[in-house]
Amino acid sequence: MRVSSLNGIPLKTAWLILAKLYIALFIFSSTLFLLFITPVLQPGLWSYALSCVVIITYMLTAQSENFQIKTRTQVQPLLLMLAIVMPLALFVVRDILLKLIPLPSFAPISFATVQADSVAAIIGSSLLLPILEEILFRGIILEALLKTNPSSRALLQTTIIYAIATLNPAFIIPKFLLGLLCGFFYLRTRELCYPIVAHVIYNMAVVAMLASGNDGLAEALNSEMLYFLLILAACMLLPPAYYLLQRAKN
């Protein structure tokens, strides 16, 4: 599956899409609060998911002459395996990054899109959100920017937009790295199925950690040696995996 862009979009339009996402997010957050569905006036999983749906629908309908959905997909086993292994390694790297980088003092009130406080939140965070984000950020924005910009610039701009879209300063760097990984898969394959799988696996790992009640992998493993070996293995795995991704036949 992919979204084909016929004419592409300039960088200015990509950032305008982000602005429209923020506007939709404010509207849905306010609506859910006024209807007593959410206890505080704060963006969350469902307001963000609804905002993504609105922007995706708008781009595919109001600009239907520029964007077309193509559903034909041919899955390659090696690429699928990399889409499973690499996000797990990135999740391990995320854990050490969150320990090394001091979080902002306002992190507790930051907007969290990945939640594990209910079955619906787990399903939404693990499955719904990755699909919506990949369609919007890789399928629409990255694909369109590739028509008007060099691939490296299109990837960097899309990743920055994705990293700041969730309005959570505490997780900008992990989101940036995840955006790069999913972007690499899309650039290599021009298919959405691989970045979606990678994103789902990554979010499932985050949800599992949240549901366990542990603050991180070190607490979950309860062993400094195992934690060190896991970090080492993840850091050693990512470069050869990226090499295989670049050389894999699509």
Buried (B, 14 or more C-beta within 10 A) or exposed (E): BBBBBEEBBEBEBBBEBBEBBBEBBBBBBBEBBEEEEBEEEBBBBBBBBBBBBBBBEEBBEEBEEBBEEEEEEEEBEEBBBBBBBBBBBBBBBBBBBBEEEEEEEEEEEBBBBBBBEEEEBBEBBBBBBBBBBBBBBBBBBBBBBBBBBEEEEBBBBBBBBBBBBBBBBBBBBBBBBBBBBBBBBBBBBBBBBBBBBBBBBBBBBBBBBBEEEBEBBBEBBEEEEEBEEBBEEBEEBBEEBBEBBEEBEE
